[in-house]
Amino acid sequence: MDFDIDAGWRLHPQVVIRPERFGALLYHFGTRRLSFVKTPTLLRVVQALEASHSARTACMTAGVDVEQLPAYAAALAALAGSAMISRKDAA
């Protein structure tokens, strides 16, 4: 999946977040899939998606360094691939 870090993203409406010490668990009620958010920083990125213009902005808001952006974009792409997050402009 091609992940557009400059697009607007959000947590899928059927996904809930359960914070944990290591980051969080995401559970999708529609697909019944479970995903792990392995760092507190990635959790902050996911939580910032809704209020941010783009995933890049969410990353910056969460304190991700420019050098770390490719790794966070890959993590977000994996979450998008498993339908945990979705584009804001998706129907």
ChimeraX attribute file (.defattr): number of C-alpha atoms within 10 A of each C-alpha:
attribute: neighborCount
match mode: 1-to-1
recipient: residues
	/A:1	8
	/A:2	8
	/A:3	16
	/A:4	15
	/A:5	20
	/A:6	12
	/A:7	15
	/A:8	21
	/A:9	27
	/A:10	21
	/A:11	23
	/A:12	19
	/A:13	12
	/A:14	14
	/A:15	20
	/A:16	16
	/A:17	19
	/A:18	12
	/A:19	13
	/A:20	14
	/A:21	8
	/A:22	13
	/A:23	18
	/A:24	20
	/A:25	17
	/A:26	21
	/A:27	18
	/A:28	20
	/A:29	13
	/A:30	11
	/A:31	12
	/A:32	9
	/A:33	13
	/A:34	15
	/A:35	15
	/A:36	16
	/A:37	23
	/A:38	15
	/A:39	14
	/A:40	16
	/A:41	17
	/A:42	21
	/A:43	21
	/A:44	19
	/A:45	24
	/A:46	23
	/A:47	16
	/A:48	22
	/A:49	25
	/A:50	17
	/A:51	12
	/A:52	19
	/A:53	15
	/A:54	21
	/A:55	27
	/A:56	23
	/A:57	20
	/A:58	25
	/A:59	25
	/A:60	16
	/A:61	14
	/A:62	19
	/A:63	14
	/A:64	19
	/A:65	10
	/A:66	11
	/A:67	8
	/A:68	11
	/A:69	16
	/A:70	11
	/A:71	11
	/A:72	21
	/A:73	17
	/A:74	15
	/A:75	16
	/A:76	24
	/A:77	20
	/A:78	16
	/A:79	20
	/A:80	20
	/A:81	14
	/A:82	15
	/A:83	18
	/A:84	26
	/A:85	23
	/A:86	21
	/A:87	19
	/A:88	16
	/A:89	9
	/A:90	7
	/A:91	5
